């Protein structure tokens, strides 16, 4: 029996949608491939009782896409659109060198950074994410299909935003797509809080996506090139070319808008958000939108960070310098990184971690004695860290290990609810009517899975799968 292939595209002018959708029926199997035109895309294969049921399922999916504006096309005729890359306008700092303890060269300019008590992570424009211990040992590597824009944490979960339009959950043994953002959205930055994802994009737009990977709302925003998004219990804070805007995370209602210089990065603490701007300032705003303090730098600010409650505020400019200010806004010091301008930064335990235009993850000793010594010209010998030879990089997967036991985990099942596939817990002691945040790419109707843990969301009402996922036979 020959394969039956249907290939559709939706391509809009002016930077709108540019995506494809393909179905292949082979016997009783249906394979769906979708994504941005020119990319390999995501692939999912489902099995049915017979060829007729597989063809019917394909026809249903094709019909849904046609109603959304997709049309038959020939693969390869339309070309891939370029993904926005941040322009590197970086020069060497004229300040004394910072006390860099160690640095790891990732191989390409790097935006993504994440640091916690256990490890440090860097993600670069080639899609490589490397995890190191605080002792500067390379622990593991993950390779995503396209450039990594950012790495963020939400409680115990760690996510990476990728230029292929997807957000990957890095919490298990293999990366899995947690959120499939619309292919026409060119992700610039993202943040996540209790399963609700905020996405800022190249066009200056802002979107909120819920735990089931469905849009709560989308707004065009007030500016362009939106490099800042931060989320908390109450709001989503959006930084763009015209300033910072606060939105209600549930409804998308604009709460306030404050003009600053063009925002190139954002940070938040409990009571404030910080916007690094192209006008050589970090602006501190209350979470009601009042700009109450300004930190002055000598060049456009690529990145910023703060210690808890803003006791110290850090900034990185496009001249490879980093700054430290006290909570009153006084500049305490300015030093050079020696390895490029800091695209992103994070402070942890008296150390400032930066990822740079040169592709480095650098660990800087930000303690007072080390800074005083650096200002007088005395810095430690930098340790250049290298990955072990032939370290395998784990790639995203839709393959699930199959087991025939339920030991050491929680059993969940995939069910159809009002035409949507949902995951519900069937182990004892859980709400049976709550859905579980779970990768869409591996959901199969009727299938049961064993997950390491299921945790209640902070706001309640749904669970979140954590750790490894295996399919029950």
N, C-alpha and C positions, 0 to 999 in steps of 0.2 A: 504494500500500500504506500503510494508516494506521500511525501511530506506536503503539507499545505501551509504556505507562508504568506502572511499579510504584513505589509510594512507601511506605516503611516507617519506623517510629519506635521508639526504645527510650528510655523515660522512667521513671526510678526516683525514688521519694520520698526525702526526707531529703538532697537535694543530690547524689544519685548521677548515673548516666548520663542525658543529655538530648540525644540525637542522632538524626539521620535518615540514611536511605540511599535513593537513588532511581536506578532504571535506566530508560533510554529507548532502545528499539530502533527505529531508523528505517532501513528497508531493510537494508543490510549493515553498518550502523554501530551500535555500542553506546556510549551516553554514560552515565557514572556520575557522580552528584553526591552528596557526603556531607559531614557536618560537624555543628556544633551546631544544634539546632532554633532557627529564627529568623534564622540566618546564611545568606548565599549559598552558603557551603561551597566545597569543592574540586571541580573538574570535570575529567574525563578522558574522551576519546573514542578508541575503538579500531575499526579496520576489520577485517571478516572476509570470507571468500570469498563468502558469500551470506547471506540473511536467516535461514535455518535455523541456521547456525552462530552468528550473532549472538544469536538467541533462546536457543540452548543455553547460551551463555556467560552471558547474563543470568540464566537459570534457576539455574545453578550458584552464581552470586554471591548471588542471593536466598535460596537454600536455606541457604547458609552463615550469612547474617544471621538467618534465622528460627531456626536452631538456637542462636543466641546470645541469643535473646529478643526480637528485633525483631518487630513486628506491623504489618499494614496500617493506615494512618492517612490522615487528610485534612489536606493542608498548610494551615497557618494556624490550626488549632484550638488546638493547644498553643502557648503563647507563649514567647518567648525568656527565659531566666533572666538575671538581672543578673550581670555580671562583677564580681568584687571589685576595688574601688579602695582604695588606701591612704588612710586618713583624714588630711586635712591639718590638723594642729594646730600651727600655726606662728605665732610672733610676732616682731616686729622685735627684733634684738639691741640691747642697751644698750652693747655694747663699741664701741671705735673701729673704723672701717671698715678692712677688709683692702685691700692694694694690688692691686685688680682692674685688670688690663691691658686686657682686652676682654671683652665679653659678647655673646652672641647669644640673642635671644628666639625660642624655638622655636614659641610659640603655644599651649602647654598644659603642665601640670605634667609634669616629665620624670624618668624613672628611668634610662633607658639611657645609658651612657657608655662610650666606648672611646677610648684614646689610645695611639699608638705614635710611632715616629720620623717618620712621614710625615704623619699627620693626626689629627684629633679628630672624634669622632662623638657626636651626641646623638639619642636617640629619645624621643618624647613620647607622651602618652595618646591623641593623635589618630592614631597610627600613622606619623607623619612622622619619618624619619631624615635628618638633615642632616650632611654631611661638610664639615669646614673644614680648611684648612691651618694650620700653626702661625703663619702670618702673618695669621691671622684672615680669610682670603678663603674665601667659600662655594664649594665645589667641585662638589657634587652633592647631589641629594635622592632619597630612596626613600620611597614611600608603601605601607605594609602595610595589610591589611584591618582591623586593630584596634589597640588600644594596645600600645606597646612596653614590655615589662617590663624587659628588660636586653639588653645587647650584650656578647658575650664572644668571646675569641679562642682558637684552638687551633692553635698553630704558625702557618701562613700563612692559615688559614681564619678568617673572621669570621662570627658567627652572631647573630641577633636572636630573642629569645623574644617571642611575640606573644600577645595575649589571645584570638585565634581558636583557640588550642590548638596552633599550629604553630611550629616553629623554622625560620627561613629562613637559607639560606646567602647571604651578601652578597658572595662572592668573585668572582663572574663579572659579566658585563655587566648581567644582570637577576637579581633575587632568585628563588631556587627553594626549595621546601619540602625541607628536609633531613631533618627529623624531624616526623612527624605524631603528637603526643602525644594520648592518648585524650581525646576531647572532654569527658568528665566531670572531667578534671583541670584545675583552675583554677590555672595556672602563677603562682607568685609570683617564683621566681628559678630560674636554671639556671647550670650551669658545665659545661665540657667538657674532657676530657683524652684525647688520642690517640683520638678518635672515640667515646669512651664519654661519654654525656650523663648528668648528674645533674640531677634536677628536684625542686624543693621546691614545695609547693602550699598553697593556702588552708586545707585541712583539717589541715595539719601532717604530711602524708605525704611520703615520699621514694621516688623511682624511679630506676632506672638503665636506660639504653637503649643498645644496642650500635650498631655502625656500619651495620648493615642495618636500623635503625629498628625493632628488635624488643626487647621488654622483657627485660632480664636478670633483674630482680626488682622488686617493689614492697613497701613496708612502710608501715604506718599512722603510724609515728613515735610519739614520747612526748608531744607537745604539740600545739598548734594554730598557725595563722598562721606557717608556716615561711618566713622571709625570707632564710635563709642556706643556701647549698650551695656547697661548694668541693671540687674533685677533684684528686688527684695520682696518682702511680704505684701507691700502695698502698691508698688509702681514699677514701671520700666523707664529708665533714664536714657535718653537718646541724644548723642552728640553728633553734630553734622557741621556743614560749612558755615552755618549762620548762628550756631550756639547750641544750647542744651534744652531739650523739651522733656517734660515729665508726662507719662501716660498711665492711666489706670490699667493694670495688667489684665483685668477681667473683660473690660468693655472697649478699651482703646480710646476712651475719652481723654482729650488733652486736658491736663491739670494745670500746666503752666509752661511758659516759654521764656528763656532768658538769653539775651544776646551776649555772646562772647566772641573772641576771635574764632577762626575756623578750627574745629576740634579735631585733633589727630590721635587722641587716645583718651581713655577714661578709667577712673578707679573709683571705688566706693568704700566707705567705712560705715559704721552704724548710723551716724547722724548726718553725714555729708557725702557728696560726690565731688570728684576732682576731675577737671577737664584740662588736659594739656593742649595748648593751642599753637597755631602758626604765628601768632603775634607775640611769641617769646614769653608766654606766661602760663602758669598753672592757676586756674581759677577754682576756688573752693566755693561750692554752693550748698546751702541747706537743702534738705529733701522737699522743701516747699518752694524751691526755685530762687531763693535770695542769694546773690553773690556777696559773700561776706569777707573774703580775704583773697589776695592775689600774691603769688610767688613769682618773682621776676627772674628770668633767665637771660642769657645773652644771644640766644638764637632760637629758631622755631623748635617747639617741644614735640619730640616723637613719642615719648612715653612718660608715665608717672606712676608713683606708688606711694603708699603711706604705711607707717606702723599703726598698730591698733589705736583707734580714736585720734589719729592724726598728730601724735606727739612729734614725729618727724615725717617730713614729706620729701620725696625724692623725685628727680626729673632727669630725663635724658634728652639732649638736643641733637640737631642734625650735624653738629661739628664734633661728634664723638666724645662730648663731655657729659658728665653726670654731676648733679647738684644735690645738696642736702639743705633743708630749711627746718627751722624749729616751728613750733605750733603757732607762734606769733607772726610768722612770715619772714623772719630774718634768715639771710643766707649764712649757713655755717661753713660750707666748703664747696669747691668746684674742682674736679679732677678728671683726667682723661682715661678712657677705657683701654686704649692701646689696641683695640681689635674691632673698631667700627662703632657706628651710632646705635644706641639701644632702641630697637623697635618695640620691645616689651620688657617689663621688669617686674620683679616680685621680691619682697623683703621677708626674711625668715631668720630668726635667731641670730641677730647681729650680723647677718650677711645679706648683701644685695646681689641678687641673681639677675643677669641681663642676657637677652638674646639680641644679636646685632646684625647690621647690614653686611658684615663680613662673614656671617654664618656661624658665629661662635655662641656657645653658652658659657658665660664667664661667671665665676663666683668671686665676689669682692668682699673683703673683710671690712665691714662698716663699723667696727668697734672704735671707740674714741682713741685709744692708744695707736691703733693701726693707721687711722686717718691722720693723726698728728705727725706720725713718722713719715707718712707719704708726703705730707705738705712740706716737710723739710728735705725731701728727696730720697728717703729710705723706704724701699719696697721689697717684699719677698721675691725670690726667684719663682717665676710663673711655672707651674707644672702643666705641660701640654699633654692632655689625655687622648689616648687613641683607643678605638674599638678593637676588641680581639679579632684577629684574622678569621675570616670565614664565619663570622657570627650570622646565623640565619635571621632574616627579617620576616616576621609574621605578617601575612596579608589578610585583608578582610575575607570573610567566608560566609556562605549560606549553607554549608554542610554541617550536619548535626550528628554527633556520635550517638549510636543506638545502644541502649542497655536494656536488660530484662529484669532489673531489680529496682526497688525504690529506697534503698539504703542511703542515708546521708543527704537527704534533700526533701524538698516539698514538691508535691505532684500538682500540676496545673493541666488544664485541658483547653483546647481551641474549640470554640462554639460560634455559631452564627447568630448575631443579634441584630435584628432589623436590617439585614442585608450586609452587615459588617462582621468580619472575623474578630472575635474578642477572646482574650485569655482569662480564665477564671480558676481560682484555687479549688481543688476538690479534696485536699488533705483536711483532716479534722482541725477545728479550732480557728477557722478563718471565715470571713464574710463571703458566702457563696455568690452574692449578687454584685460584689465589687469586681471591677476589671483589674487586670495586671498590666503594667507597662512592660512591653515585651517586643523584641524585634519583629517587624512585620514580614521581613524577607524569609522567615522560616516557619510562618504560621501555615498549618494545614488543617482543614476542617476535620474535627473528630480526633485529631492527634492528641496524645498526652505527652507531657514533658516532665523531666525531673530537673529542678533548678536548685542551686546551692542554698539560696535564701529567698524569702519573700518578705519585704518590709513595708509597713504602712507609711503612706506619704505624710508629710508634716501637717498638711491641712486636712488629712483624712479623706475618705471616700474612694480611694483606690490604693492598690499595692504596686510595688516596684520589684521586678526580678533582679537579683544581684548574684554575680558570680557566674559559674559555668552552667550551660544549658545542654541537657541530653534528652534525646527522644526515647520514650518507652516503647518497647517492642509490642 
